[in-house]
Amino acid sequence: MIKRWLGMPALILISAFATNGIIMLVCGYNPLEAYAAALGGAFGNGRKLGETLVKSTPFLMAGLSVAVAFRCGIWNIGAEGQFLIGALAATWFGTKLAPFFPAIPWIAVPLCLCLAALAGGIWALMPAFLKVTRGVNEVISTIMLNYVAIYLVSFMVDSGPLQEVSQRGPQSDRLVEWVFLPRLFPPHRIHLGIVIAIVLAAILTFILFRTTFGYQLRAVGAGAAAAEAAGISIVQNTLRVFFISGALAGLGGAIELMALTRRLFLNFSPGYGYTAIAVALLAKLHPLVTMAAALLFGALTTGSYAMQRSVGISDKVTLVMQATILLAVLGYGSAKFLKDSTIRKQ
């Protein structure tokens, strides 16, 4: 069991890091020196480890969103848009509604998080309804909705109703303080959202693998025709999966906003929803393993700053690393698919 779970991710990572090492050599850099700098920058001390955890949190939330959807046979590529919609809903609550609420964090914070999750879930239901009523491919509809979400955020914070009152730039006003997610070890940036993400990963693992509801979701992903023949509603479970997936991504957007940036602005997400696909695939769509994959991508992000300072490598090399990991995941998956297809034909 351990060999089966660790073998493929280990092979992927070795291949990806070896490929990146060759790229660094071609560009005139020492890969061993670069990787040593990245490792020290990500885990060198308590503060750096805390920053890695902070960077890992949006990858984990978006990764859970993708993992749940893919595990259930739903190709939701819209985590990026759902992440932004969750942040947008949290911004609206934190700047427009919260000032009229009592300044009590234990009331305002859960309300804001729930509203963001609801917004992300509802946003994800749009492609879900298109799929179950019109047969629209969810890959196309979710990608298109990502752009709708990006431009909606752009409109709202750039001359729109959520732009800051001073209108100094394309951003919202700062959230009121009683909507902030608390930091666990000030002045470090480790925040409560990290705990929320880890707890959700554990809960999702239990639901997917230890409950009847989770079995139904996985059965639809394993074979829709067989699941329907067994009396499992394809339509209902498709809608449920889309909503859960969108809610997780929306919650991730709210956590990032309420814990760190505390205001919404253009390019709020650097592509968390897209990177989440690599995170989920590397974790083999298992919620608990997604935590380790998200930590890796968080370490790549923080480690890239150290590589830039120590070795002079551009931080864009992180994007190259992420891309090679994703390509290795897809390449291994394609090879396995072809092998299984050949075996079935024989």
Contacts in CASP RR format, 6 or more apart in sequence:
PFRMAT RR
TARGET T0000
AUTHOR 0000-0000-0000
METHOD contacts of the structure
MODEL  1
MIKRWLGMPALILISAFATNGIIMLVCGYNPLEAYAAALGGAFGNGRKLG
ETLVKSTPFLMAGLSVAVAFRCGIWNIGAEGQFLIGALAATWFGTKLAPF
FPAIPWIAVPLCLCLAALAGGIWALMPAFLKVTRGVNEVISTIMLNYVAI
YLVSFMVDSGPLQEVSQRGPQSDRLVEWVFLPRLFPPHRIHLGIVIAIVL
AAILTFILFRTTFGYQLRAVGAGAAAAEAAGISIVQNTLRVFFISGALAG
LGGAIELMALTRRLFLNFSPGYGYTAIAVALLAKLHPLVTMAAALLFGAL
TTGSYAMQRSVGISDKVTLVMQATILLAVLGYGSAKFLKDSTIRKQ
5 284 0 8 1.000
5 286 0 8 1.000
5 289 0 8 1.000
8 284 0 8 1.000
8 332 0 8 1.000
9 282 0 8 1.000
9 283 0 8 1.000
9 284 0 8 1.000
9 289 0 8 1.000
9 293 0 8 1.000
11 332 0 8 1.000
12 282 0 8 1.000
12 325 0 8 1.000
12 328 0 8 1.000
12 329 0 8 1.000
12 332 0 8 1.000
13 296 0 8 1.000
13 325 0 8 1.000
13 328 0 8 1.000
15 324 0 8 1.000
15 328 0 8 1.000
16 321 0 8 1.000
16 324 0 8 1.000
16 325 0 8 1.000
16 327 0 8 1.000
16 328 0 8 1.000
17 35 0 8 1.000
17 321 0 8 1.000
19 324 0 8 1.000
19 328 0 8 1.000
20 31 0 8 1.000
20 317 0 8 1.000
20 320 0 8 1.000
20 321 0 8 1.000
20 324 0 8 1.000
21 31 0 8 1.000
21 34 0 8 1.000
22 31 0 8 1.000
23 317 0 8 1.000
23 320 0 8 1.000
24 30 0 8 1.000
24 31 0 8 1.000
24 34 0 8 1.000
24 313 0 8 1.000
24 317 0 8 1.000
25 31 0 8 1.000
27 313 0 8 1.000
29 311 0 8 1.000
29 312 0 8 1.000
29 313 0 8 1.000
30 311 0 8 1.000
33 310 0 8 1.000
33 311 0 8 1.000
34 307 0 8 1.000
34 310 0 8 1.000
34 311 0 8 1.000
34 313 0 8 1.000
34 317 0 8 1.000
37 303 0 8 1.000
37 306 0 8 1.000
37 307 0 8 1.000
37 309 0 8 1.000
37 310 0 8 1.000
37 311 0 8 1.000
38 299 0 8 1.000
38 300 0 8 1.000
38 303 0 8 1.000
38 304 0 8 1.000
38 306 0 8 1.000
38 307 0 8 1.000
39 299 0 8 1.000
39 303 0 8 1.000
40 48 0 8 1.000
40 303 0 8 1.000
40 306 0 8 1.000
41 48 0 8 1.000
41 302 0 8 1.000
41 303 0 8 1.000
41 305 0 8 1.000
41 306 0 8 1.000
42 48 0 8 1.000
42 49 0 8 1.000
42 52 0 8 1.000
42 298 0 8 1.000
42 299 0 8 1.000
42 300 0 8 1.000
42 302 0 8 1.000
42 303 0 8 1.000
42 306 0 8 1.000
43 49 0 8 1.000
43 52 0 8 1.000
43 299 0 8 1.000
47 188 0 8 1.000
48 302 0 8 1.000
50 188 0 8 1.000
50 189 0 8 1.000
50 190 0 8 1.000
51 188 0 8 1.000
51 189 0 8 1.000
51 302 0 8 1.000
52 295 0 8 1.000
52 298 0 8 1.000
52 299 0 8 1.000
52 301 0 8 1.000
52 302 0 8 1.000
52 303 0 8 1.000
53 190 0 8 1.000
53 194 0 8 1.000
53 295 0 8 1.000
54 189 0 8 1.000
54 190 0 8 1.000
54 191 0 8 1.000
54 194 0 8 1.000
54 260 0 8 1.000
55 297 0 8 1.000
55 298 0 8 1.000
55 299 0 8 1.000
55 301 0 8 1.000
55 302 0 8 1.000
56 194 0 8 1.000
56 294 0 8 1.000
56 295 0 8 1.000
56 297 0 8 1.000
56 298 0 8 1.000
56 299 0 8 1.000
57 191 0 8 1.000
57 193 0 8 1.000
57 194 0 8 1.000
57 197 0 8 1.000
57 252 0 8 1.000
57 255 0 8 1.000
57 256 0 8 1.000
57 259 0 8 1.000
57 294 0 8 1.000
58 83 0 8 1.000
58 252 0 8 1.000
58 253 0 8 1.000
58 255 0 8 1.000
58 256 0 8 1.000
58 269 0 8 1.000
58 272 0 8 1.000
59 272 0 8 1.000
59 275 0 8 1.000
59 276 0 8 1.000
59 279 0 8 1.000
59 293 0 8 1.000
59 294 0 8 1.000
59 297 0 8 1.000
59 298 0 8 1.000
60 197 0 8 1.000
60 198 0 8 1.000
60 201 0 8 1.000
60 279 0 8 1.000
60 290 0 8 1.000
60 291 0 8 1.000
60 294 0 8 1.000
60 295 0 8 1.000
61 83 0 8 1.000
61 197 0 8 1.000
61 200 0 8 1.000
61 248 0 8 1.000
61 249 0 8 1.000
61 250 0 8 1.000
61 251 0 8 1.000
61 252 0 8 1.000
61 253 0 8 1.000
61 255 0 8 1.000
62 79 0 8 1.000
62 80 0 8 1.000
62 83 0 8 1.000
62 248 0 8 1.000
62 249 0 8 1.000
62 252 0 8 1.000
62 272 0 8 1.000
62 273 0 8 1.000
62 275 0 8 1.000
62 276 0 8 1.000
62 279 0 8 1.000
63 79 0 8 1.000
63 273 0 8 1.000
63 276 0 8 1.000
63 277 0 8 1.000
63 279 0 8 1.000
63 280 0 8 1.000
63 283 0 8 1.000
63 290 0 8 1.000
63 293 0 8 1.000
63 294 0 8 1.000
64 197 0 8 1.000
64 200 0 8 1.000
64 201 0 8 1.000
64 204 0 8 1.000
64 248 0 8 1.000
64 280 0 8 1.000
64 287 0 8 1.000
64 290 0 8 1.000
65 76 0 8 1.000
65 79 0 8 1.000
65 82 0 8 1.000
65 83 0 8 1.000
65 245 0 8 1.000
65 246 0 8 1.000
65 248 0 8 1.000
65 249 0 8 1.000
65 250 0 8 1.000
65 273 0 8 1.000
65 276 0 8 1.000
66 76 0 8 1.000
66 79 0 8 1.000
66 245 0 8 1.000
66 273 0 8 1.000
66 276 0 8 1.000
66 277 0 8 1.000
66 279 0 8 1.000
66 280 0 8 1.000
67 279 0 8 1.000
67 280 0 8 1.000
67 283 0 8 1.000
67 285 0 8 1.000
67 286 0 8 1.000
67 287 0 8 1.000
67 290 0 8 1.000
68 204 0 8 1.000
68 208 0 8 1.000
68 217 0 8 1.000
68 241 0 8 1.000
68 244 0 8 1.000
68 245 0 8 1.000
68 248 0 8 1.000
68 287 0 8 1.000
69 75 0 8 1.000
69 76 0 8 1.000
69 241 0 8 1.000
69 242 0 8 1.000
69 245 0 8 1.000
70 76 0 8 1.000
70 280 0 8 1.000
70 281 0 8 1.000
70 285 0 8 1.000
71 208 0 8 1.000
71 217 0 8 1.000
71 218 0 8 1.000
71 221 0 8 1.000
71 285 0 8 1.000
72 217 0 8 1.000
72 218 0 8 1.000
72 220 0 8 1.000
72 221 0 8 1.000
72 237 0 8 1.000
72 241 0 8 1.000
73 220 0 8 1.000
73 221 0 8 1.000
73 241 0 8 1.000
74 138 0 8 1.000
74 221 0 8 1.000
74 238 0 8 1.000
74 241 0 8 1.000
74 242 0 8 1.000
74 245 0 8 1.000
75 138 0 8 1.000
75 139 0 8 1.000
75 142 0 8 1.000
76 124 0 8 1.000
76 127 0 8 1.000
76 138 0 8 1.000
76 142 0 8 1.000
76 241 0 8 1.000
76 242 0 8 1.000
76 245 0 8 1.000
76 246 0 8 1.000
77 138 0 8 1.000
77 139 0 8 1.000
77 142 0 8 1.000
77 143 0 8 1.000
77 146 0 8 1.000
77 274 0 8 1.000
77 277 0 8 1.000
78 124 0 8 1.000
78 127 0 8 1.000
78 142 0 8 1.000
78 143 0 8 1.000
78 145 0 8 1.000
78 146 0 8 1.000
78 249 0 8 1.000
78 273 0 8 1.000
79 245 0 8 1.000
79 246 0 8 1.000
79 249 0 8 1.000
79 272 0 8 1.000
79 273 0 8 1.000
79 274 0 8 1.000
79 276 0 8 1.000
79 277 0 8 1.000
80 146 0 8 1.000
80 149 0 8 1.000
80 150 0 8 1.000
80 249 0 8 1.000
80 269 0 8 1.000
80 271 0 8 1.000
80 272 0 8 1.000
80 273 0 8 1.000
80 274 0 8 1.000
81 123 0 8 1.000
81 145 0 8 1.000
81 146 0 8 1.000
81 148 0 8 1.000
81 149 0 8 1.000
81 150 0 8 1.000
81 249 0 8 1.000
81 269 0 8 1.000
81 273 0 8 1.000
82 120 0 8 1.000
82 121 0 8 1.000
82 123 0 8 1.000
82 124 0 8 1.000
82 149 0 8 1.000
82 245 0 8 1.000
82 246 0 8 1.000
82 249 0 8 1.000
82 250 0 8 1.000
83 249 0 8 1.000
83 250 0 8 1.000
83 252 0 8 1.000
83 253 0 8 1.000
83 256 0 8 1.000
83 269 0 8 1.000
83 272 0 8 1.000
83 273 0 8 1.000
84 149 0 8 1.000
84 150 0 8 1.000
84 152 0 8 1.000
84 153 0 8 1.000
84 253 0 8 1.000
84 268 0 8 1.000
84 269 0 8 1.000
85 119 0 8 1.000
85 120 0 8 1.000
85 123 0 8 1.000
85 149 0 8 1.000
85 152 0 8 1.000
85 250 0 8 1.000
86 116 0 8 1.000
86 117 0 8 1.000
86 119 0 8 1.000
86 120 0 8 1.000
86 123 0 8 1.000
86 249 0 8 1.000
86 250 0 8 1.000
86 251 0 8 1.000
86 252 0 8 1.000
86 253 0 8 1.000
86 254 0 8 1.000
87 116 0 8 1.000
87 153 0 8 1.000
87 250 0 8 1.000
87 252 0 8 1.000
87 253 0 8 1.000
87 254 0 8 1.000
87 256 0 8 1.000
87 257 0 8 1.000
87 264 0 8 1.000
87 268 0 8 1.000
87 269 0 8 1.000
88 119 0 8 1.000
88 149 0 8 1.000
88 152 0 8 1.000
88 153 0 8 1.000
88 156 0 8 1.000
88 162 0 8 1.000
88 264 0 8 1.000
89 115 0 8 1.000
89 116 0 8 1.000
89 118 0 8 1.000
89 119 0 8 1.000
89 120 0 8 1.000
89 250 0 8 1.000
89 254 0 8 1.000
90 112 0 8 1.000
90 113 0 8 1.000
90 115 0 8 1.000
90 116 0 8 1.000
90 175 0 8 1.000
90 179 0 8 1.000
90 253 0 8 1.000
90 254 0 8 1.000
90 257 0 8 1.000
90 258 0 8 1.000
91 156 0 8 1.000
91 157 0 8 1.000
91 162 0 8 1.000
91 172 0 8 1.000
91 175 0 8 1.000
91 257 0 8 1.000
91 263 0 8 1.000
91 264 0 8 1.000
92 162 0 8 1.000
93 111 0 8 1.000
93 112 0 8 1.000
93 115 0 8 1.000
93 116 0 8 1.000
93 179 0 8 1.000
94 108 0 8 1.000
94 112 0 8 1.000
94 175 0 8 1.000
94 176 0 8 1.000
94 179 0 8 1.000
95 162 0 8 1.000
95 172 0 8 1.000
95 173 0 8 1.000
95 174 0 8 1.000
95 175 0 8 1.000
95 176 0 8 1.000
96 162 0 8 1.000
98 108 0 8 1.000
98 112 0 8 1.000
98 175 0 8 1.000
98 176 0 8 1.000
98 178 0 8 1.000
98 179 0 8 1.000
99 176 0 8 1.000
101 107 0 8 1.000
101 108 0 8 1.000
101 111 0 8 1.000
101 178 0 8 1.000
102 108 0 8 1.000
103 176 0 8 1.000
103 177 0 8 1.000
103 178 0 8 1.000
104 178 0 8 1.000
105 178 0 8 1.000
105 179 0 8 1.000
105 180 0 8 1.000
105 182 0 8 1.000
108 176 0 8 1.000
108 178 0 8 1.000
108 179 0 8 1.000
109 178 0 8 1.000
109 179 0 8 1.000
109 180 0 8 1.000
109 181 0 8 1.000
109 258 0 8 1.000
112 179 0 8 1.000
112 254 0 8 1.000
112 258 0 8 1.000
113 196 0 8 1.000
113 251 0 8 1.000
113 254 0 8 1.000
113 255 0 8 1.000
113 258 0 8 1.000
115 254 0 8 1.000
116 250 0 8 1.000
116 251 0 8 1.000
116 252 0 8 1.000
116 253 0 8 1.000
116 254 0 8 1.000
117 247 0 8 1.000
117 248 0 8 1.000
117 250 0 8 1.000
117 251 0 8 1.000
117 254 0 8 1.000
118 247 0 8 1.000
119 250 0 8 1.000
120 246 0 8 1.000
120 247 0 8 1.000
120 249 0 8 1.000
120 250 0 8 1.000
120 251 0 8 1.000
121 242 0 8 1.000
121 243 0 8 1.000
121 244 0 8 1.000
121 245 0 8 1.000
121 246 0 8 1.000
121 247 0 8 1.000
121 250 0 8 1.000
122 243 0 8 1.000
123 145 0 8 1.000
123 149 0 8 1.000
123 246 0 8 1.000
123 250 0 8 1.000
124 142 0 8 1.000
124 242 0 8 1.000
124 243 0 8 1.000
124 245 0 8 1.000
124 246 0 8 1.000
124 247 0 8 1.000
124 249 0 8 1.000
125 239 0 8 1.000
125 242 0 8 1.000
125 243 0 8 1.000
126 141 0 8 1.000
126 145 0 8 1.000
127 136 0 8 1.000
127 138 0 8 1.000
127 141 0 8 1.000
127 142 0 8 1.000
127 145 0 8 1.000
127 242 0 8 1.000
128 138 0 8 1.000
128 238 0 8 1.000
128 239 0 8 1.000
128 242 0 8 1.000
128 243 0 8 1.000
129 239 0 8 1.000
130 136 0 8 1.000
130 138 0 8 1.000
130 141 0 8 1.000
131 137 0 8 1.000
131 138 0 8 1.000
131 141 0 8 1.000
131 238 0 8 1.000
131 242 0 8 1.000
132 234 0 8 1.000
132 235 0 8 1.000
132 238 0 8 1.000
132 239 0 8 1.000
138 242 0 8 1.000
153 264 0 8 1.000
153 266 0 8 1.000
153 268 0 8 1.000
154 170 0 8 1.000
154 266 0 8 1.000
156 162 0 8 1.000
156 163 0 8 1.000
156 172 0 8 1.000
156 264 0 8 1.000
157 163 0 8 1.000
157 170 0 8 1.000
157 171 0 8 1.000
157 172 0 8 1.000
157 264 0 8 1.000
157 265 0 8 1.000
157 266 0 8 1.000
158 169 0 8 1.000
158 170 0 8 1.000
158 266 0 8 1.000
159 167 0 8 1.000
159 170 0 8 1.000
162 172 0 8 1.000
162 173 0 8 1.000
162 264 0 8 1.000
163 169 0 8 1.000
163 170 0 8 1.000
163 171 0 8 1.000
163 172 0 8 1.000
164 171 0 8 1.000
164 172 0 8 1.000
164 173 0 8 1.000
164 263 0 8 1.000
165 173 0 8 1.000
170 265 0 8 1.000
170 266 0 8 1.000
171 263 0 8 1.000
171 264 0 8 1.000
171 265 0 8 1.000
171 266 0 8 1.000
172 263 0 8 1.000
172 264 0 8 1.000
172 265 0 8 1.000
173 263 0 8 1.000
174 262 0 8 1.000
174 263 0 8 1.000
175 257 0 8 1.000
175 258 0 8 1.000
175 262 0 8 1.000
175 263 0 8 1.000
179 258 0 8 1.000
180 258 0 8 1.000
180 259 0 8 1.000
180 262 0 8 1.000
181 191 0 8 1.000
181 192 0 8 1.000
181 193 0 8 1.000
181 255 0 8 1.000
181 258 0 8 1.000
181 259 0 8 1.000
182 191 0 8 1.000
182 192 0 8 1.000
183 189 0 8 1.000
183 190 0 8 1.000
183 191 0 8 1.000
183 192 0 8 1.000
183 259 0 8 1.000
184 190 0 8 1.000
184 191 0 8 1.000
184 192 0 8 1.000
184 194 0 8 1.000
184 195 0 8 1.000
189 259 0 8 1.000
189 260 0 8 1.000
191 255 0 8 1.000
191 259 0 8 1.000
191 260 0 8 1.000
192 259 0 8 1.000
193 255 0 8 1.000
193 259 0 8 1.000
196 251 0 8 1.000
196 255 0 8 1.000
197 252 0 8 1.000
197 255 0 8 1.000
197 291 0 8 1.000
198 291 0 8 1.000
200 248 0 8 1.000
200 251 0 8 1.000
200 287 0 8 1.000
201 287 0 8 1.000
201 288 0 8 1.000
201 290 0 8 1.000
201 291 0 8 1.000
202 287 0 8 1.000
202 288 0 8 1.000
204 287 0 8 1.000
205 286 0 8 1.000
205 287 0 8 1.000
205 288 0 8 1.000
207 213 0 8 1.000
207 214 0 8 1.000
208 214 0 8 1.000
208 217 0 8 1.000
208 218 0 8 1.000
208 287 0 8 1.000
216 227 0 8 1.000
216 232 0 8 1.000
216 237 0 8 1.000
217 237 0 8 1.000
217 240 0 8 1.000
217 241 0 8 1.000
219 226 0 8 1.000
219 227 0 8 1.000
219 230 0 8 1.000
219 232 0 8 1.000
220 227 0 8 1.000
220 232 0 8 1.000
220 234 0 8 1.000
220 237 0 8 1.000
220 238 0 8 1.000
220 241 0 8 1.000
221 227 0 8 1.000
224 234 0 8 1.000
227 234 0 8 1.000
227 237 0 8 1.000
228 234 0 8 1.000
249 273 0 8 1.000
249 276 0 8 1.000
253 269 0 8 1.000
256 268 0 8 1.000
256 269 0 8 1.000
256 272 0 8 1.000
257 263 0 8 1.000
257 264 0 8 1.000
257 268 0 8 1.000
261 268 0 8 1.000
275 297 0 8 1.000
275 322 0 8 1.000
277 326 0 8 1.000
278 293 0 8 1.000
278 297 0 8 1.000
278 322 0 8 1.000
278 325 0 8 1.000
278 326 0 8 1.000
278 329 0 8 1.000
279 290 0 8 1.000
279 293 0 8 1.000
279 294 0 8 1.000
279 297 0 8 1.000
280 290 0 8 1.000
280 293 0 8 1.000
281 326 0 8 1.000
281 329 0 8 1.000
281 330 0 8 1.000
282 293 0 8 1.000
282 296 0 8 1.000
282 325 0 8 1.000
282 329 0 8 1.000
283 289 0 8 1.000
283 290 0 8 1.000
283 292 0 8 1.000
283 293 0 8 1.000
297 322 0 8 1.000
300 318 0 8 1.000
300 321 0 8 1.000
300 322 0 8 1.000
301 318 0 8 1.000
303 318 0 8 1.000
304 313 0 8 1.000
304 315 0 8 1.000
304 317 0 8 1.000
304 318 0 8 1.000
305 315 0 8 1.000
307 313 0 8 1.000
307 315 0 8 1.000
307 317 0 8 1.000
308 314 0 8 1.000
308 315 0 8 1.000
END
